[in-house]
Amino acid sequence: MGNQQSFHYEPVEGEELSTAVVTAVAEAHDEDVIEQKWLISEDINTDALDGLFQDHQLKMTLQFEADTTTVTIIADEMGYPVIKVESHR
């Protein structure tokens, strides 16, 4: 098995959560967002993902496997999502 690396990404204000996940996975793999081969829509319902964490009063964690990574999204102390990507490449 290859090296496992961990990467954290905090979406910028107004950035859709699905876009932030795609960006985080690309950065974790040192790939260009546009040129990466993984398409989030093949694994995740992006509309449902974008609807999560909108009520910043919720404290939740979401974890899923995608593109040889484990993606974990955790609400910070203010309820905003922080994305952790563990690359398994």
ABEGO torsion letter per residue (X at the ends): XBBBBBBBBBBBBGBBAAAAAAAAAAAAAGBBAAABABBAAAABBAAAAAABGABAABBBBBBBBBGGBBBBBBBBAAGBBBBBBBBAX
